[in-house]
Amino acid sequence: MNFIHSVFAQRAIYILMLFTIVLSGCKEEELGCPKCPEINKLIPDNGRAGDVIRLEGVNFTNFIESQDKVTINGKSAILSSAPTQNFLEVIVPDNAGTGPVRVKIGNLISNEGKIDEAPVFTYNYVIVNEVTPNRDKLM
């Protein structure tokens, strides 16, 4: 009986070691999309329509405005500049709302396959509480 337990224990240890080796060989980029654009930071991460925001990240190479796009909460932003492969500057669209920012280059989408979600831009609405007429201009 002890022989059976020791063989079972040896096989269990062998399988556990093999499993550990296989998992330790996987890197995060192998689990996701290593060529996909990735947004690491938004500067600023909030604003209004017409504001310029800077996206810092990686794999923004070959961004072609006519084919590729940046969206804020699903609404297309206008490319202001693409100075390097690690930065994009875009203009916040009207009524973008608060939501995730994504870069799509070809068929590759930013932060695709990552456990954490895309960075979120907070849209600051302009709220008019009161309108007071200028009485001097009325006369």
C-alpha positions in Angstrom: 0.0 0.0 0.0 2.9 2.4 0.8 4.3 1.8 -2.7 1.0 2.9 -4.3 0.9 6.1 -2.2 4.6 6.9 -2.9 4.1 6.4 -6.7 0.9 8.6 -6.5 2.8 11.3 -4.6 5.7 11.2 -7.0 3.4 11.6 -10.0 1.4 14.4 -8.3 4.6 16.3 -7.6 5.8 15.7 -11.2 2.6 17.0 -12.6 2.6 20.0 -10.3 6.2 20.9 -11.2 5.4 20.6 -14.9 2.3 22.8 -14.6 4.3 25.4 -12.7 7.0 25.5 -15.4 4.5 25.9 -18.2 2.7 28.7 -16.5 5.9 30.6 -15.5 6.9 30.7 -19.2 3.8 32.8 -20.1 4.3 36.5 -20.2 1.5 39.1 -19.9 2.0 40.2 -23.5 1.7 36.6 -24.8 -1.7 36.4 -23.0 -2.9 39.7 -24.6 -2.1 41.4 -27.8 1.6 42.4 -28.0 1.2 44.5 -31.2 -2.0 46.3 -30.1 -1.8 49.9 -29.2 -1.9 50.4 -25.5 -2.9 53.6 -23.6 -1.1 54.1 -20.4 -2.1 57.6 -19.4 -4.5 60.4 -20.4 -3.4 64.1 -19.9 -5.7 65.5 -18.7 -8.2 62.7 -17.9 -11.2 65.1 -17.9 -12.4 68.1 -20.0 -14.9 69.5 -22.3 -15.7 69.5 -26.0 -12.9 71.1 -28.0 -10.2 70.4 -25.4 -7.0 68.7 -26.5 -6.0 65.5 -24.6 -2.8 63.7 -24.8 -2.7 59.9 -24.9 0.6 58.3 -23.7 1.2 54.7 -24.5 2.9 52.3 -26.9 2.3 50.9 -30.4 0.8 54.1 -31.9 3.1 53.5 -34.9 1.7 54.1 -38.3 -1.4 56.0 -37.2 -3.2 57.2 -40.3 -6.0 59.6 -39.6 -8.0 58.6 -42.7 -8.0 54.9 -41.6 -7.4 54.8 -37.9 -9.3 56.4 -35.1 -9.5 57.4 -31.4 -12.8 57.2 -29.6 -14.0 58.6 -26.3 -17.0 56.8 -25.0 -17.5 55.4 -28.5 -17.5 58.9 -30.2 -14.8 59.7 -32.7 -12.2 62.2 -31.6 -10.3 64.4 -34.1 -6.6 63.8 -34.3 -4.7 67.0 -33.4 -1.1 65.5 -33.7 0.8 62.3 -33.6 4.3 63.5 -32.7 5.8 60.1 -31.8 4.8 56.4 -31.7 4.2 56.9 -28.0 1.9 60.0 -28.0 -1.3 61.0 -29.7 -3.2 64.3 -29.2 -6.9 64.4 -29.9 -9.7 67.0 -29.7 -12.6 65.9 -27.5 -15.8 65.7 -29.5 -19.1 67.4 -28.6 -21.2 65.5 -26.1 -18.6 62.7 -25.8 -19.8 61.8 -22.3 -17.7 59.9 -19.8 -16.3 56.6 -20.9 -13.3 54.6 -22.1 -10.8 55.9 -24.6 -9.7 53.6 -27.3 -7.2 53.7 -30.2 -7.9 51.6 -33.3 -5.0 51.1 -35.7 -6.1 48.8 -38.6 -7.9 46.0 -36.9 -5.9 46.3 -33.6 -7.7 48.0 -30.7 -6.0 49.5 -27.6 -5.8 47.6 -24.4 -7.4 44.6 -26.1 -7.1 41.4 -24.1 -5.9 43.2 -21.0 -7.4 42.4 -17.6 -7.7 46.0 -16.7 -10.0 48.2 -18.8 -9.1 51.1 -21.0 -8.5 54.5 -19.4 -11.7 56.5 -18.7 -12.1 60.1 -19.8 -14.5 62.2 -17.7 -16.5 64.6 -19.8 -17.2 67.9 -18.0 -20.6 69.3 -19.2 -21.2 73.0 -19.3 -24.3 73.7 -17.2 -26.0 77.0 -17.5 -28.1 77.7 -14.3 -29.4 81.1 -15.1 -29.5 83.6 -18.0 -29.8 87.3 -17.0 -30.5 89.9 -19.7 -28.2 92.9 -19.8 -30.8 95.7 -19.3 -28.5 98.4 -20.7 -28.5 96.6 -24.1 -32.2 96.3 -24.2 -32.8 100.1 -24.2 
